[in-house]
Amino acid sequence: RQHSFRNILDTKIDQYCAARTKLQKSITVMQVVEEVRLQNCPEGAPTNFIRWDHQACLWYEIGDDAARQKVGQTIREILTSRDPERKATKAK
């Protein structure tokens, strides 16, 4: 499923970069969350965002707010890895 998540991100990166406002970026991030959630696993169940709970040693499903944060952070990490100068510029 990680592969599909990355494929969806790849299709939205340019749209995210072209966004001029925080609202436009937020809309793009939400589109990624919606596309991921609309996918189905081979067993037919919907795809969900999950997070590892270190104390309980379990995976648990996260809601839309946490999923949007995760997607936004992943997009920023991808952009920084493509252009390390971007991180230095943002820090100024």
C-alpha positions in Angstrom: 0.0 0.0 0.0 2.9 2.3 0.6 3.7 2.1 -3.1 0.2 3.4 -4.0 0.5 6.2 -1.4 3.7 7.3 -3.1 2.2 7.1 -6.6 -0.7 9.3 -5.5 1.8 11.8 -3.9 3.8 11.9 -7.2 0.6 12.9 -9.1 -0.1 15.7 -6.7 3.4 17.2 -6.0 3.3 19.6 -8.9 -0.2 20.8 -7.9 1.1 21.4 -4.3 4.1 23.3 -5.6 2.0 25.5 -7.8 -0.4 26.4 -5.0 0.0 30.0 -4.0 -2.0 29.9 -0.8 -2.1 27.8 2.3 -5.7 27.0 1.5 -4.7 25.7 -2.0 -2.0 23.5 -0.4 -4.5 22.2 2.2 -7.0 21.3 -0.6 -4.3 19.3 -2.4 -3.3 17.5 0.8 -7.0 16.6 1.5 -7.3 15.3 -2.1 -4.4 12.9 -1.4 -6.1 11.7 1.9 -9.4 11.2 0.0 -7.7 9.3 -2.8 -5.9 7.0 -0.4 -9.1 6.3 1.6 -11.0 5.5 -1.6 -8.6 2.8 -2.5 -9.3 -0.8 -1.5 -7.0 -3.4 -0.2 -6.9 -6.8 -2.0 -9.4 -8.1 0.6 -11.9 -5.3 -0.4 -11.5 -3.3 2.8 -10.9 0.5 2.5 -7.3 1.7 2.8 -6.6 3.6 6.0 -3.8 5.7 7.5 -2.2 4.0 10.5 0.3 4.9 13.2 2.4 2.6 15.4 1.8 2.8 19.1 5.2 2.0 20.8 3.7 1.4 24.2 0.9 -0.9 23.1 3.0 -2.4 20.3 0.0 -2.1 17.9 -0.9 -0.3 14.8 -4.0 1.9 15.0 -6.1 3.8 12.5 -5.7 7.6 12.5 -8.4 10.2 11.6 -8.5 12.8 8.8 -6.7 15.5 10.8 -3.7 13.3 11.6 -3.7 11.9 8.0 -3.6 15.4 6.6 -0.6 16.2 8.9 1.1 13.0 7.8 0.5 13.7 4.1 1.6 17.3 4.4 4.8 16.3 6.2 5.6 13.6 3.6 5.1 16.1 0.8 7.5 18.6 2.5 10.0 15.8 3.0 9.9 14.8 -0.6 10.3 18.4 -1.8 13.3 18.8 0.6 14.9 15.6 -0.6 14.6 16.8 -4.2 16.0 20.2 -3.4 18.1 20.4 -0.2 18.4 24.2 -0.7 14.7 24.5 -0.1 15.3 23.5 3.6 18.0 26.1 3.9 15.8 28.8 2.4 12.9 28.0 4.6 15.1 28.2 7.7 16.0 31.8 7.0 
